[in-house]
Amino acid sequence: MSGNIQLLTDTLAKAKAEDRAALIAYLPAGFPTVDGGIAAIKAVFEGGADVVEVGLPHSDPVLDGPVIQTADDIALRGGVKIADVMRTVREAHEATGKPVLVMTYWNPIDRYGVERFTEELAAAGGAGCILPDLPVQESAVWRANADKHGLATVFVVAPSSKDERLATITAAGSGFVYAASLMGVTGTRESVGEQAADLVRRTRAAAPALPVCVGLGVSNATQAKEVAAFADGVIVGSAFVKRILDADGDETAGLAAVRELAAELAEGVRRVS
């Protein structure tokens, strides 16, 4: 069974052909429940997201700020398992035909088994994996299995990444590069900052053919438009999670809120002046 890296590539290329950035949303699996999380992803796609990252909840999410940490805690207390993550990917992709990735720290994959994880993710229709804490120099086994199963390997770069390091990371990655717009953890920001534009420029210089998508801090259409002016994709996570948390258990209200936010952001990434 082959994964959907080509669907991801085609989706990003289609957005570029339409002279816009792609909208990439993030939501954790199992939040607020497994079924509720699947419904939320479908709602985000309905609102206009091009790609969704499904978070694999982790007890020590070092990249994630308090909003996503809260969601992860809810999912873990609900008993979410890797099987539920795979189910989330499968049902979201089957319902929409859109590319769905998993974002996860390395430890759960290492414990589960790389070959087993990649095989199951491909069978679920997954497009690939974002691995924020897997060092490139230790990624050969993962990449071999991901390539075998048609999955993208998305690495994260940061403003602190030197040009030589960017060249190494982009040479090993596929699908797209996740550019962290600033140093620190995820969460909404008042401003995305000038560091992001410089990071995108330097990353593109290292790998002109690989799309560069920016995350960490985007929460509204104005910021999405700002980032879309220089990036191939705009990644939004905490703002979606916060909408569900603010709904305080009202699933209908939560779904309406994330669908509405996706629609607003989808307009923002269209680079309309």
ChimeraX attribute file (.defattr): number of C-alpha atoms within 10 A of each C-alpha:
attribute: neighborCount
match mode: 1-to-1
recipient: residues
	/A:1	13
	/A:2	19
	/A:3	26
	/A:4	26
	/A:5	27
	/A:6	15
	/A:7	18
	/A:8	24
	/A:9	18
	/A:10	14
	/A:11	17
	/A:12	27
	/A:13	17
	/A:14	15
	/A:15	18
	/A:16	15
	/A:17	10
	/A:18	11
	/A:19	16
	/A:20	25
	/A:21	31
	/A:22	27
	/A:23	29
	/A:24	27
	/A:25	27
	/A:26	26
	/A:27	29
	/A:28	31
	/A:29	33
	/A:30	29
	/A:31	27
	/A:32	24
	/A:33	18
	/A:34	21
	/A:35	15
	/A:36	19
	/A:37	24
	/A:38	27
	/A:39	19
	/A:40	29
	/A:41	32
	/A:42	22
	/A:43	21
	/A:44	27
	/A:45	26
	/A:46	16
	/A:47	20
	/A:48	21
	/A:49	26
	/A:50	24
	/A:51	26
	/A:52	28
	/A:53	27
	/A:54	29
	/A:55	23
	/A:56	25
	/A:57	28
	/A:58	18
	/A:59	9
	/A:60	11
	/A:61	16
	/A:62	14
	/A:63	16
	/A:64	19
	/A:65	16
	/A:66	13
	/A:67	18
	/A:68	26
	/A:69	21
	/A:70	16
	/A:71	23
	/A:72	27
	/A:73	18
	/A:74	18
	/A:75	23
	/A:76	19
	/A:77	10
	/A:78	14
	/A:79	12
	/A:80	19
	/A:81	16
	/A:82	16
	/A:83	12
	/A:84	18
	/A:85	23
	/A:86	23
	/A:87	20
	/A:88	27
	/A:89	28
	/A:90	20
	/A:91	18
	/A:92	27
	/A:93	25
	/A:94	13
	/A:95	11
	/A:96	13
	/A:97	12
	/A:98	21
	/A:99	28
	/A:100	32
	/A:101	27
	/A:102	26
	/A:103	21
	/A:104	22
	/A:105	22
	/A:106	16
	/A:107	12
	/A:108	15
	/A:109	18
	/A:110	12
	/A:111	9
	/A:112	11
	/A:113	12
	/A:114	19
	/A:115	18
	/A:116	11
	/A:117	21
	/A:118	26
	/A:119	20
	/A:120	20
	/A:121	31
	/A:122	24
	/A:123	17
	/A:124	24
	/A:125	28
	/A:126	34
	/A:127	32
	/A:128	29
	/A:129	26
	/A:130	25
	/A:131	20
	/A:132	18
	/A:133	14
	/A:134	16
	/A:135	13
	/A:136	18
	/A:137	9
	/A:138	9
	/A:139	14
	/A:140	12
	/A:141	10
	/A:142	21
	/A:143	20
	/A:144	13
	/A:145	17
	/A:146	27
	/A:147	17
	/A:148	16
	/A:149	24
	/A:150	22
	/A:151	29
	/A:152	25
	/A:153	23
	/A:154	23
	/A:155	23
	/A:156	23
	/A:157	24
	/A:158	19
	/A:159	17
	/A:160	13
	/A:161	15
	/A:162	13
	/A:163	14
	/A:164	9
	/A:165	15
	/A:166	22
	/A:167	17
	/A:168	14
	/A:169	23
	/A:170	24
	/A:171	13
	/A:172	15
	/A:173	21
	/A:174	22
	/A:175	24
	/A:176	23
	/A:177	27
	/A:178	25
	/A:179	25
	/A:180	25
	/A:181	26
	/A:182	21
	/A:183	12
	/A:184	13
	/A:185	15
	/A:186	24
	/A:187	21
	/A:188	19
	/A:189	14
	/A:190	10
	/A:191	12
	/A:192	21
	/A:193	15
	/A:194	11
	/A:195	15
	/A:196	23
	/A:197	20
	/A:198	14
	/A:199	26
	/A:200	27
	/A:201	14
	/A:202	18
	/A:203	26
	/A:204	19
	/A:205	13
	/A:206	19
	/A:207	18
	/A:208	12
	/A:209	10
	/A:210	18
	/A:211	23
	/A:212	27
	/A:213	27
	/A:214	31
	/A:215	27
	/A:216	27
	/A:217	25
	/A:218	28
	/A:219	24
	/A:220	18
	/A:221	19
	/A:222	16
	/A:223	20
	/A:224	30
	/A:225	24
	/A:226	19
	/A:227	29
	/A:228	24
	/A:229	18
	/A:230	20
	/A:231	25
	/A:232	25
	/A:233	30
	/A:234	30
	/A:235	26
	/A:236	29
	/A:237	27
	/A:238	25
	/A:239	24
	/A:240	26
	/A:241	23
	/A:242	20
	/A:243	19
	/A:244	26
	/A:245	17
	/A:246	12
	/A:247	15
	/A:248	11
	/A:249	11
	/A:250	11
	/A:251	16
	/A:252	13
	/A:253	15
	/A:254	25
	/A:255	23
	/A:256	18
	/A:257	22
	/A:258	25
	/A:259	23
	/A:260	19
	/A:261	22
	/A:262	28
	/A:263	19
	/A:264	17
	/A:265	26
	/A:266	24
	/A:267	18
	/A:268	25
	/A:269	27
	/A:270	20
	/A:271	17
	/A:272	11
	/A:273	5
